[in-house]
Amino acid sequence: QIYGAITPDAARAGLELFAEHTDDARANPGKHPNVDRLLQLVGEGRTLRVKHVFFA
């Protein structure tokens, strides 16, 4: 919500938040899929657009 999309900069910030899982995610691909996605975005320099869907 701060960045409006998951940019490489936002992904780096996310990796800082999940720092305790980042090394484990690198060593065990698939164990932490959300961290894997952030690592991929940083590594490829890509942005992921996200659509918010609200349920009542």
C-alpha distances in whole Angstrom, upper triangle without the diagonal:
4,6,5,8,9,12,14,13,10,12,15,12,12,16,16,15,17,20,22,22,21,25,26,24,26,29,28,26,25,25,21,20,16,17,20,17,15,19,20,17,18,22,22,19,17,14,13,11,10,11,10,13,14,18,20
4,6,8,9,11,13,11,8,12,13,11,11,15,15,14,17,19,22,22,21,25,26,24,26,29,29,27,26,26,23,21,18,18,21,18,16,19,20,17,17,21,21,18,17,14,14,13,12,14,13,17,18,21,23
4,5,7,7,10,9,6,10,12,10,11,15,15,15,17,19,22,22,21,24,26,24,25,28,28,26,25,26,22,21,17,17,19,16,14,17,18,14,15,18,18,15,14,11,11,10,11,13,13,17,19,22,25
4,7,9,12,12,9,12,15,13,14,17,18,17,19,22,25,24,23,26,28,25,26,30,29,27,26,26,23,21,17,18,20,17,15,18,18,15,16,20,19,16,14,10,10,8,8,10,10,14,16,20,22
4,6,9,10,8,10,13,12,12,15,17,17,18,20,23,22,21,24,25,22,23,27,26,24,23,24,20,18,15,16,17,13,12,15,15,11,13,16,15,13,11,7,6,5,6,9,11,14,17,20,23
4,7,8,5,6,9,10,9,12,14,14,15,17,20,19,17,20,21,19,19,23,23,20,19,21,17,15,12,12,13,10,8,11,11,8,10,13,13,11,9,6,5,6,8,11,13,16,19,22,25
4,5,5,6,9,10,10,12,14,15,16,18,21,20,18,21,22,19,20,23,24,21,21,22,19,17,14,14,14,11,9,11,11,7,8,11,11,8,7,4,6,8,11,14,16,20,22,26,29
4,5,5,6,9,10,10,12,14,15,16,19,18,15,18,20,18,17,21,22,19,20,21,18,17,14,13,13,11,8,9,9,6,5,8,8,6,6,6,9,12,14,18,19,23,25,29,32
4,5,5,6,9,10,11,13,14,15,19,18,16,19,21,19,19,22,23,22,22,23,20,19,16,14,15,13,10,11,12,9,8,11,12,9,10,9,11,13,15,19,20,23,26,29,32
4,5,5,6,9,10,11,12,14,17,17,15,18,20,18,18,22,23,21,21,21,18,16,13,12,14,12,9,11,12,9,9,13,13,11,11,9,10,12,13,16,17,20,22,25,28
4,5,5,6,9,10,10,12,15,14,12,15,17,14,15,18,19,17,17,18,14,13,10,9,10,9,5,7,9,7,6,10,11,10,10,9,10,12,13,17,18,21,23,26,29
4,5,5,6,9,10,10,14,13,11,14,16,14,14,18,19,18,19,19,16,15,13,10,12,11,7,8,11,9,7,10,12,11,12,12,13,16,17,20,21,24,26,29,32
4,5,5,6,9,10,13,14,12,15,17,16,17,20,21,20,20,20,16,16,13,11,14,13,9,11,14,12,10,14,16,14,15,14,14,16,17,20,20,23,25,28,30
4,5,5,6,8,11,11,10,14,15,13,15,18,18,17,17,17,13,13,10,8,11,10,7,9,12,11,10,14,16,14,15,13,13,15,15,18,18,21,23,25,28
4,5,5,6,9,8,7,10,12,11,11,15,16,15,16,15,12,12,10,7,10,10,7,8,11,11,10,12,15,14,15,15,15,18,18,21,21,24,26,28,31
4,5,5,9,10,8,11,14,13,14,17,18,18,19,18,14,16,13,10,13,14,10,11,15,14,12,15,18,17,18,17,18,20,20,23,23,26,27,30,32
4,6,8,9,9,13,14,14,15,18,19,18,19,17,14,15,12,10,14,14,11,13,16,15,15,17,20,19,19,18,18,20,19,22,21,24,25,27,29
4,6,6,6,10,11,10,12,15,15,15,15,13,10,12,10,7,11,12,10,11,15,15,14,17,19,19,19,19,18,20,20,22,22,24,25,27,30
4,5,5,8,9,10,11,13,15,15,16,14,12,14,12,9,12,14,12,12,15,16,14,16,19,19,20,20,20,23,23,26,25,28,29,31,34
4,6,7,8,9,11,13,13,15,16,13,11,14,13,11,13,16,14,14,17,19,17,19,22,23,23,23,23,25,25,28,27,29,30,32,34
4,6,5,6,9,10,10,11,12,10,7,11,10,7,10,13,12,11,15,16,16,17,20,21,21,22,21,23,23,26,26,27,29,30,33
4,5,5,6,9,10,10,12,10,8,11,10,7,8,11,10,8,12,14,13,13,17,18,19,19,19,22,22,25,26,28,30,31,34
4,5,5,6,9,10,13,11,10,13,13,10,11,14,13,11,14,16,15,15,18,20,21,22,22,25,26,29,29,31,33,35,38
4,5,5,6,8,10,8,8,11,12,10,10,14,14,12,15,17,17,17,20,22,23,23,23,26,26,29,29,31,32,34,37
4,5,5,6,7,6,5,8,9,7,6,10,10,9,11,14,14,14,17,19,19,20,19,23,22,26,26,28,30,31,34
4,6,6,9,9,9,11,12,9,8,11,11,8,11,14,13,12,15,17,19,20,20,24,24,27,28,30,33,34,37
4,6,10,9,10,12,14,12,11,14,15,12,14,17,17,16,19,21,22,24,24,27,27,30,31,33,35,36,40
4,6,6,8,10,13,11,10,13,15,13,14,17,18,17,19,22,22,24,23,26,26,29,30,31,33,34,37
4,6,7,8,11,9,7,10,12,10,11,15,15,14,16,19,19,21,20,23,23,26,27,28,31,32,35
4,6,5,9,9,7,10,12,12,12,15,17,16,18,20,20,20,19,22,21,24,25,26,28,29,32
4,6,9,9,8,11,13,13,14,17,18,18,20,22,22,22,21,23,22,25,25,26,28,29,32
4,6,5,6,9,10,11,12,14,16,16,18,20,19,19,18,20,19,22,22,24,25,26,29
4,5,5,6,9,10,10,12,14,15,16,18,17,17,15,17,16,19,20,21,23,24,28
4,5,5,6,9,10,11,13,14,15,16,15,15,13,15,14,17,17,19,21,22,26
4,5,5,6,9,10,11,12,14,15,15,15,14,17,16,19,20,22,24,26,29
4,5,5,6,9,10,10,12,14,14,14,13,17,17,20,21,23,25,27,31
4,5,5,6,9,10,11,12,11,11,10,13,13,16,18,20,23,25,28
4,5,5,6,9,10,10,10,10,10,13,13,17,18,21,23,26,29
4,6,5,6,9,10,11,12,12,16,17,21,22,25,27,29,33
4,5,5,6,8,8,10,10,14,16,19,21,24,27,29,33
4,6,5,6,5,7,8,11,13,17,19,22,25,28,31
4,6,5,7,9,11,14,16,20,22,25,28,31,34
4,6,8,11,13,17,19,23,25,28,31,33,37
4,5,9,11,15,17,21,24,27,30,33,36
4,7,10,13,16,20,23,26,29,32,35
4,7,10,13,17,19,22,26,29,32
4,6,10,13,16,19,22,25,29
4,6,10,13,16,19,22,26
4,7,10,13,16,20,23
4,6,9,13,16,19
4,6,10,13,16
4,7,10,13
4,7,10
4,7
4
